Amino acid sequence: MSRLGVAALLLAIAAAPAWAQDGDDGGAEERSYRLFGTWNVTYEDNQTDEDENEGYQKLKSLFGLNLVWWRMSAGIQLEYLDWSDPALVNPGDLDRLREGFELRKYWIEYLSDPFDARLGTFFTSFGHGMTLYVQKNEAVGYDEPIHGGTATLDIGRFELTALGGEVTEPLLSNRFGREFEDMVWGSSVRVELPADLYLGGSIVSAELESIFPGQPDDEADAWGVEAGGVELGGVLDVHAEWSELEQTERSRRETGHGGYLALSSTLGPVTLLGEYKDYWNFEYRYNNPPTAGSTLEQYAHDDVKGPRLMVTGDILATGTRIWGSVGDFDSHRSEDSLGGTDGDRQFEWYVGLEETTGPLYLEASYFDRDYRDRGVSQEHWITDVHFTTVGGRGDISAGYDSRREDLGIATAALDRYYLGFSLSPYGSITARYACDDKSTVGAEDYWGGEIEYFPIRAITIGLFVGSDPGGLVCSGGQCRVEPEFEGLRARFAWRF
């Protein structure tokens, strides 16, 4: 029997007592059902050169159907992808390895007070993502679930979870042009203690398909423990986590570790957050430890340690929220490296403001990071403004997003602007402009316009025409470089 078959059998056996218990209630519970779904269609006409003589078309359709009945739920998501010329597809498109019909997601789930079980596809993470993190991230385009099964037993202050299945890492598959069929198994436990304390741990084992075709699978084994407390003394939240990672690749074994500590306290309108991270060789395909920094920036976890402090203040009378953060990270190097430095110090700070005053909403932030041993600096500005008008149904919006990087011998800057107007419940219109300026190749301009129309509340029709520079996109500690786009993109979304 396959491993997935074993997982299915174990879940079925574990679910039997719960089913039997539910059957003893004599049908006293009211059992009703709800059926709903979504249909999303995207059509792209992509240009691949400046002469506009060569290009390709992409059609993507996602149809999802969900059924909820009593303590059960089930669902499917069917995808159809068609390329006019697969040979021309941009290598950065995460969909480029798929074509035709595919059952992307499917599940049947049972939920009760002491026991939950799910067969099919699912997303999950353990703790703060130190040992396992497989989650959907729409901002960066991650949508690769685990295909297998998971079950959770929750009795009083005790919670136990077990899972197993097959999963594919999207960036690695895109880079090498083939899907990787990895197997992941894991279990986690958490115990709620008196005085608002908790203790937990997790263990994960993964068989990872080698990046070298025909070679034996690589292996990754991780375990972690966590402990903390909520509102200790009425003012302090504490979370500490330690994990160790062992990876075997082509008979070479490497070990690593990850340590994370967070202390937070709210005193009136002010919240203080202190964090410390200590990571060494702490990256494998399916973990995503805390960055101890901004979730909109890129961080590496193979060799870094250091603290950061964040202060957030809410001025309720004026609708103002302000925050500031400072972090000072370094590597574990104690002797001169081949690069001629003792370490890799990263000093970063950022500030932000969020203001809501009557019809005006404003959010602005600035991020600065200096790699002082490399002579590299990075900056990131974000501004987003909304003004409500036309009896509360209209919205005028404007935004600015700019990334700059100084490498010492070269510089790069990407500036984005947008201006839009929306009128509920009819739709919106937005104009965009971006300038990508690299000192070695010069500047390039990108123009685009987008229109959205809502014929009814449940349907959205959108059209974008123009170009977009792509670039680095980060969300929730995950990042990818989106490819540039030029052409036409039309979309249809229906919730029913």
C-alpha positions as CSV (number, residue, x, y, z in Angstrom):
1,M,0.0,0.0,0.0
2,S,1.3,3.5,-0.9
3,R,2.0,6.0,1.9
4,L,-1.0,8.1,0.8
5,G,-3.1,4.9,1.1
6,V,-1.8,4.3,4.6
7,A,-2.6,7.9,5.6
8,A,-6.2,7.5,4.3
9,L,-6.6,4.3,6.2
10,L,-5.3,5.8,9.4
11,L,-7.6,8.8,9.1
12,A,-10.6,6.6,8.4
13,I,-9.9,4.4,11.4
14,A,-9.4,7.5,13.6
15,A,-12.7,9.0,12.4
16,A,-14.7,6.0,13.2
17,P,-15.2,6.7,16.9
18,A,-16.3,10.2,16.1
19,W,-18.8,9.0,13.5
20,A,-20.2,6.5,16.0
21,Q,-20.5,9.1,18.7
22,D,-22.4,11.4,16.3
23,G,-24.7,8.7,15.4
24,D,-25.9,8.3,19.0
25,D,-27.5,11.7,19.1
26,G,-30.6,10.4,17.5
27,G,-30.5,13.0,14.8
28,A,-31.2,15.8,17.3
29,E,-28.8,18.1,15.5
30,E,-30.2,20.2,12.6
31,R,-28.5,19.2,9.4
32,S,-28.6,21.7,6.6
33,Y,-26.4,22.1,3.5
34,R,-24.9,25.0,1.5
35,L,-23.6,24.9,-2.0
36,F,-21.5,27.7,-3.4
37,G,-18.6,28.2,-5.8
38,T,-16.4,30.5,-7.9
39,W,-15.4,30.8,-11.5
40,N,-12.4,32.8,-12.5
41,V,-11.2,33.2,-16.1
42,T,-8.1,35.1,-17.2
43,Y,-7.0,35.8,-20.8
44,E,-3.6,37.3,-21.6
45,D,-2.1,38.5,-24.9
46,N,1.6,38.7,-24.1
47,Q,4.2,40.5,-26.3
48,T,7.7,39.0,-26.2
49,D,9.7,41.6,-28.1
50,E,9.8,45.3,-28.7
51,D,8.7,45.0,-32.4
52,E,5.3,43.5,-31.3
53,N,5.7,40.9,-34.0
54,E,5.9,37.9,-31.7
55,G,3.8,36.9,-28.7
56,Y,1.6,34.3,-27.2
57,Q,-1.8,34.0,-25.6
58,K,-2.7,32.4,-22.3
59,L,-6.2,31.3,-21.2
60,K,-6.6,30.2,-17.6
61,S,-9.9,29.1,-16.1
62,L,-10.4,28.1,-12.4
63,F,-13.8,26.6,-11.4
64,G,-14.4,25.8,-7.8
65,L,-17.4,24.1,-6.1
66,N,-17.9,23.7,-2.3
67,L,-20.5,21.8,-0.4
68,V,-21.1,22.2,3.4
69,W,-23.4,19.7,5.1
70,W,-23.7,19.2,8.8
71,R,-20.2,18.6,10.0
72,M,-18.9,17.7,6.6
73,S,-17.5,19.8,3.8
74,A,-16.2,18.8,0.4
75,G,-14.8,20.8,-2.6
76,I,-13.1,20.7,-5.9
77,Q,-11.1,23.2,-8.0
78,L,-10.7,22.4,-11.7
79,E,-8.2,24.3,-13.8
80,Y,-7.9,24.6,-17.5
81,L,-4.8,26.2,-19.1
82,D,-4.2,26.8,-22.8
83,W,-1.1,28.4,-24.4
84,S,-1.0,29.4,-28.0
85,D,2.7,28.7,-28.2
86,P,4.3,27.1,-25.0
87,A,7.8,27.7,-26.4
88,L,7.3,31.5,-26.0
89,V,6.0,31.5,-22.4
90,N,7.9,33.8,-20.0
91,P,10.1,31.6,-17.8
92,G,8.9,33.6,-14.7
93,D,5.3,32.5,-15.2
94,L,4.5,30.0,-12.4
95,D,1.8,28.4,-14.6
96,R,4.1,27.5,-17.5
97,L,4.5,23.8,-16.6
98,R,0.8,23.1,-16.8
99,E,-1.5,22.8,-19.7
100,G,-5.0,21.4,-20.3
101,F,-7.4,20.2,-17.6
102,E,-6.1,19.5,-14.1
103,L,-7.8,18.8,-10.8
104,R,-5.9,21.3,-8.7
105,K,-7.7,20.9,-5.4
106,Y,-10.1,18.4,-3.9
107,W,-11.1,17.5,-0.4
108,I,-13.6,16.0,2.0
109,E,-13.4,17.2,5.6
110,Y,-15.1,16.3,8.9
111,L,-15.3,18.8,11.8
112,S,-16.3,18.2,15.3
113,D,-15.4,19.5,18.8
114,P,-12.8,16.8,19.6
115,F,-11.7,15.6,16.1
116,D,-11.1,17.1,12.7
117,A,-10.0,15.2,9.6
118,R,-9.4,16.1,6.0
119,L,-8.5,14.0,3.0
120,G,-7.3,15.6,-0.3
121,T,-5.5,19.0,-0.6
122,F,-4.8,21.4,2.3
123,F,-2.5,24.1,3.5
124,T,-0.9,24.1,7.0
125,S,2.0,25.2,9.1
126,F,3.5,24.2,12.5
127,G,4.2,26.9,15.1
128,H,5.7,30.0,13.5
129,G,6.7,28.1,10.4
130,M,10.0,26.9,11.8
131,T,9.6,23.2,10.9
132,L,6.7,23.3,8.3
133,Y,5.0,26.1,6.3
134,V,2.8,25.3,3.3
135,Q,0.4,28.2,2.8
136,K,-1.4,29.9,0.0
137,N,0.0,33.3,-0.8
138,E,-2.0,35.2,-3.4
139,A,0.3,38.3,-3.4
140,V,3.3,36.2,-4.6
141,G,1.3,33.6,-6.6
142,Y,1.9,30.6,-4.4
143,D,-0.9,28.1,-4.6
144,E,0.6,24.6,-4.2
145,P,-1.1,22.6,-1.4
146,I,-0.3,19.3,0.2
147,H,-2.0,16.4,-1.4
148,G,-2.7,13.8,1.3
149,G,-4.4,13.8,4.6
150,T,-4.4,15.5,8.0
151,A,-6.2,15.0,11.3
152,T,-6.4,16.9,14.6
153,L,-7.5,15.7,18.0
154,D,-8.4,18.5,20.5
155,I,-9.3,17.4,24.0
156,G,-9.5,20.1,26.6
157,R,-6.0,21.6,26.9
158,F,-4.4,19.0,24.6
159,E,-4.1,19.2,20.8
160,L,-2.4,16.7,18.5
161,T,-2.1,17.0,14.7
162,A,-0.7,14.5,12.2
163,L,-0.4,14.9,8.4
164,G,1.2,13.5,5.4
165,G,1.2,13.9,1.6
166,E,2.8,15.1,-1.6
167,V,3.7,18.7,-2.3
168,T,5.5,20.7,-4.9
169,E,7.6,23.9,-4.3
170,P,6.6,26.4,-7.0
171,L,9.8,28.5,-7.4
172,L,12.0,25.4,-7.6
173,S,9.8,23.8,-10.2
174,N,9.7,27.0,-12.2
175,R,13.5,27.4,-12.1
176,F,14.3,23.9,-13.3
177,G,11.3,23.6,-15.7
178,R,9.8,20.4,-14.1
179,E,7.6,19.6,-11.2
180,F,9.1,18.2,-8.1
181,E,7.1,15.5,-6.3
182,D,8.2,15.7,-2.7
183,M,6.7,13.8,0.3
184,V,6.2,15.5,3.7
185,W,5.2,13.8,7.0
186,G,4.8,15.5,10.3
187,S,3.1,15.8,13.6
188,S,2.7,18.6,16.2
189,V,1.5,18.7,19.8
190,R,0.4,21.6,22.0
191,V,-0.6,21.6,25.7
192,E,-2.3,24.6,27.4
193,L,-0.9,24.9,30.9
194,P,-2.3,26.9,33.9
195,A,-1.6,30.6,34.2
196,D,-2.1,31.1,30.4
197,L,1.1,29.2,29.6
198,Y,1.6,26.7,26.7
199,L,4.1,24.1,25.6
200,G,4.4,22.5,22.2
201,G,6.6,20.8,19.7
202,S,6.6,19.4,16.2
203,I,8.6,17.0,14.0
204,V,8.7,16.8,10.2
205,S,10.3,14.5,7.8
206,A,10.5,15.1,4.1
207,E,11.7,13.2,1.0
208,L,12.7,15.8,-1.5
209,E,13.2,15.0,-5.2
210,S,16.8,15.7,-6.2
211,I,17.4,18.7,-8.5
212,F,19.7,16.3,-10.4
213,P,17.5,13.9,-12.6
214,G,18.0,10.2,-11.8
215,Q,19.6,10.8,-8.4
216,P,18.2,9.4,-5.2
217,D,15.8,11.6,-3.2
218,D,17.2,14.1,-0.7
219,E,16.0,14.1,2.8
220,A,15.2,16.8,5.4
221,D,14.3,16.1,9.0
222,A,13.3,18.9,11.4
223,W,12.1,19.1,15.0
224,G,11.1,22.0,17.1
225,V,9.9,22.9,20.6
226,E,8.0,26.0,21.6
227,A,6.8,27.6,24.8
228,G,5.2,30.8,26.0
229,G,2.5,32.6,27.7
230,V,-0.4,35.1,26.9
231,E,-0.9,38.2,29.0
232,L,1.5,37.2,31.7
233,G,1.0,39.6,34.6
234,G,-1.7,41.2,32.4
235,V,0.8,43.0,30.2
236,L,3.3,40.6,28.6
237,D,3.0,38.0,25.8
238,V,6.0,35.6,25.4
239,H,6.8,33.1,22.6
240,A,10.1,31.1,22.3
241,E,10.8,28.5,19.7
242,W,13.9,26.4,18.9
243,S,14.3,24.0,16.0
244,E,17.0,21.9,14.5
245,L,17.2,20.8,10.8
246,E,19.2,18.0,9.2
247,Q,19.4,17.7,5.4
248,T,21.0,15.0,3.3
249,E,21.8,15.8,-0.3
250,R,23.8,13.4,-2.6
251,S,25.1,11.6,0.6
252,R,26.3,14.9,2.1
253,R,24.7,15.7,5.5
254,E,24.3,19.2,6.8
255,T,22.8,20.4,10.1
256,G,21.3,23.7,11.0
257,H,19.3,25.4,13.7
258,G,16.8,28.1,14.3
259,G,16.0,30.1,17.4
260,Y,13.3,32.7,17.8
261,L,12.1,34.8,20.7
262,A,9.3,37.3,20.8
263,L,8.2,39.6,23.7
264,S,5.3,42.0,23.3
265,S,3.5,44.2,25.7
266,T,0.6,46.7,25.3
267,L,0.5,49.7,27.6
268,G,-2.5,51.9,26.8
269,P,-2.2,53.0,23.2
270,V,1.4,51.8,22.8
271,T,2.5,48.3,21.9
272,L,6.2,47.2,22.2
273,L,7.5,44.1,20.3
274,G,11.0,42.8,20.8
275,E,12.3,39.9,18.7
276,Y,15.5,37.9,18.4
277,K,16.4,35.4,15.7
278,D,19.3,33.0,15.4
279,Y,19.4,31.0,12.2
280,W,22.1,28.9,10.8
281,N,21.6,26.7,7.6
282,F,18.0,27.0,8.4
283,E,16.3,26.8,5.0
284,Y,14.6,23.9,3.2
285,R,11.8,23.8,0.7
286,Y,8.9,23.8,3.2
287,N,9.7,26.1,6.1
288,N,9.3,29.8,6.5
289,P,10.6,31.0,9.9
290,P,9.8,34.5,11.3
291,T,11.8,37.3,9.6
292,A,12.0,39.5,12.7
293,G,11.4,42.4,10.4
294,S,9.1,43.7,7.7
295,T,7.0,41.1,5.9
296,L,7.3,43.2,2.7
297,E,11.1,42.7,2.4
298,Q,13.4,39.8,1.5
299,Y,15.3,37.9,4.2
300,A,17.6,34.9,4.1
301,H,17.8,32.3,6.9
302,D,21.0,30.5,6.2
303,D,23.3,32.6,8.4
304,V,21.8,35.5,10.5
305,K,21.3,36.5,14.1
306,G,20.3,39.6,15.9
307,P,17.5,41.6,17.6
308,R,14.9,44.1,16.5
309,L,12.5,46.4,18.4
310,M,9.2,47.7,17.1
311,V,6.9,50.3,18.7
312,T,3.3,50.9,17.6
313,G,1.1,53.7,18.8
314,D,-2.6,54.2,18.3
315,I,-3.9,57.7,18.7
316,L,-7.6,56.8,18.8
317,A,-9.0,60.4,19.1
318,T,-7.4,61.3,15.7
319,G,-7.6,58.0,13.9
320,T,-3.9,57.8,13.7
321,R,-1.6,54.8,13.9
322,I,2.2,55.1,13.8
323,W,4.9,52.6,14.0
324,G,8.7,52.3,14.0
325,S,11.1,49.4,13.9
326,V,14.9,49.0,14.2
327,G,16.9,45.8,13.6
328,D,20.6,45.0,13.8
329,F,21.4,41.6,12.4
330,D,24.8,39.9,11.7
331,S,26.2,36.5,10.7
332,H,27.9,33.9,12.9
333,R,31.3,34.5,11.4
334,S,34.0,34.9,14.0
335,E,37.0,34.9,11.7
336,D,37.8,36.6,8.4
337,S,35.9,35.1,5.5
338,L,37.0,34.7,1.9
339,G,35.2,38.0,1.3
340,G,37.5,39.8,3.7
341,T,34.9,40.6,6.4
342,D,34.3,39.3,9.9
343,G,30.5,39.2,9.4
344,D,27.6,40.5,7.4
345,R,26.0,43.2,9.5
346,Q,22.5,44.3,8.3
347,F,21.2,47.4,10.0
348,E,17.6,48.2,9.1
349,W,14.9,50.5,10.2
350,Y,11.5,51.6,9.0
351,V,8.7,53.9,10.0
352,G,5.0,54.0,9.0
353,L,1.9,56.1,9.4
354,E,-1.8,55.2,9.0
355,E,-4.4,58.0,9.2
356,T,-8.2,57.9,8.9
357,T,-9.8,61.3,9.1
358,G,-13.4,61.6,7.7
359,P,-13.3,60.8,4.0
360,L,-9.4,60.6,4.0
361,Y,-7.4,57.4,4.4
362,L,-3.6,57.6,4.2
363,E,-0.9,54.9,4.7
364,A,2.8,55.6,4.2
365,S,6.0,53.8,5.1
366,Y,9.7,54.0,4.6
367,F,12.2,51.1,4.9
368,D,16.0,51.4,4.9
369,R,18.6,48.5,5.1
370,D,22.3,48.8,5.0
371,Y,24.6,45.8,4.5
372,R,27.5,47.6,6.1
373,D,30.2,44.9,5.4
374,R,29.2,44.7,1.8
375,G,28.7,48.4,1.0
376,V,25.1,47.7,-0.2
377,S,22.0,49.7,0.7
378,Q,18.3,49.3,0.0
379,E,15.3,51.6,0.4
380,H,11.6,51.1,-0.1
381,W,8.9,53.8,0.0
382,I,5.1,53.1,0.0
383,T,2.3,55.6,-0.1
384,D,-1.4,54.8,-0.5
385,V,-4.1,57.5,-0.3
386,H,-7.9,57.2,-0.6
387,F,-10.5,60.0,-0.6
388,T,-14.2,59.1,-0.4
389,T,-16.6,61.4,-2.3
390,V,-19.9,61.3,-4.2
391,G,-22.1,60.6,-1.2
392,G,-19.8,57.9,0.1
393,R,-20.0,55.8,-3.0
394,G,-17.0,57.2,-4.9
395,D,-13.3,56.7,-4.1
396,I,-10.3,58.6,-5.5
397,S,-7.1,56.7,-4.9
398,A,-3.4,57.4,-5.6
399,G,-0.3,55.5,-4.7
400,Y,3.5,55.4,-5.0
401,D,5.8,52.4,-4.5
402,S,9.6,52.8,-5.0
403,R,12.5,50.4,-4.4
404,R,16.1,51.5,-4.7
405,E,19.3,49.4,-4.3
406,D,22.8,50.7,-4.3
407,L,25.4,48.0,-4.9
408,G,28.4,50.3,-4.8
409,I,29.4,49.8,-8.5
410,A,25.8,49.9,-9.8
411,T,22.4,51.2,-8.8
412,A,18.8,50.2,-9.5
413,A,15.5,52.0,-8.9
414,L,12.0,50.9,-9.7
415,D,9.3,53.6,-9.2
416,R,5.6,52.9,-9.5
417,Y,2.7,55.3,-9.5
418,Y,-1.1,54.8,-9.9
419,L,-4.2,57.0,-9.9
420,G,-7.7,55.6,-9.8
421,F,-11.4,56.3,-9.4
422,S,-14.1,53.9,-8.3
423,L,-17.8,54.3,-8.0
424,S,-19.8,51.7,-6.1
425,P,-21.5,49.6,-7.2
426,Y,-20.5,50.1,-10.9
427,G,-16.7,49.8,-11.1
428,S,-13.3,51.5,-11.3
429,I,-10.7,52.9,-13.7
430,T,-7.0,53.2,-12.9
431,A,-4.0,54.6,-14.7
432,R,-0.5,53.2,-13.9
433,Y,3.1,54.4,-14.6
434,A,6.4,52.8,-13.7
435,C,10.0,53.6,-14.4
436,D,12.7,50.9,-14.1
437,D,16.1,52.6,-14.0
438,K,19.3,50.5,-13.9
439,S,22.5,52.4,-14.1
440,T,24.1,49.8,-16.3
441,V,21.4,49.7,-19.0
442,G,19.4,52.9,-18.5
443,A,15.8,53.6,-17.7
444,E,12.6,52.1,-19.2
445,D,9.1,53.4,-18.9
446,Y,5.9,51.3,-18.4
447,W,2.4,52.6,-19.0
448,G,-0.9,50.9,-18.3
449,G,-4.6,51.3,-17.7
450,E,-7.2,49.1,-16.0
451,I,-11.0,49.1,-16.0
452,E,-13.2,47.1,-13.7
453,Y,-17.0,46.7,-14.1
454,F,-19.4,45.1,-11.7
455,P,-22.6,44.2,-13.6
456,I,-23.9,42.6,-10.4
457,R,-22.4,42.3,-6.9
458,A,-21.2,38.8,-7.6
459,I,-19.5,39.4,-10.9
460,T,-16.3,41.3,-11.8
461,I,-15.1,42.0,-15.3
462,G,-11.7,43.6,-15.7
463,L,-9.4,44.7,-18.5
464,F,-5.7,45.8,-18.3
465,V,-3.9,47.1,-21.3
466,G,-0.3,48.3,-21.2
467,S,2.9,47.1,-19.6
468,D,4.2,46.3,-16.1
469,P,7.9,46.0,-15.0
470,G,7.3,43.1,-12.6
471,G,10.1,42.9,-10.0
472,L,10.4,41.8,-6.4
473,V,7.2,41.1,-4.6
474,C,7.1,40.1,-0.9
475,S,4.3,39.2,1.4
476,G,4.2,37.4,4.7
477,G,7.9,36.7,4.6
478,Q,7.8,35.0,1.2
479,C,9.2,36.7,-2.0
480,R,9.5,36.1,-5.7
481,V,10.5,38.1,-8.7
482,E,7.5,38.6,-11.0
483,P,8.2,38.7,-14.7
484,E,7.5,41.9,-16.7
485,F,4.4,42.0,-18.8
486,E,3.3,43.8,-21.9
487,G,0.0,43.3,-23.7
488,L,-3.6,42.8,-22.7
489,R,-5.0,41.0,-19.7
490,A,-8.8,40.4,-19.3
491,R,-10.5,38.6,-16.4
492,F,-13.9,37.4,-15.4
493,A,-14.8,36.5,-11.8
494,W,-18.1,35.1,-10.6
495,R,-19.1,34.1,-7.1
496,F,-22.3,32.0,-6.9
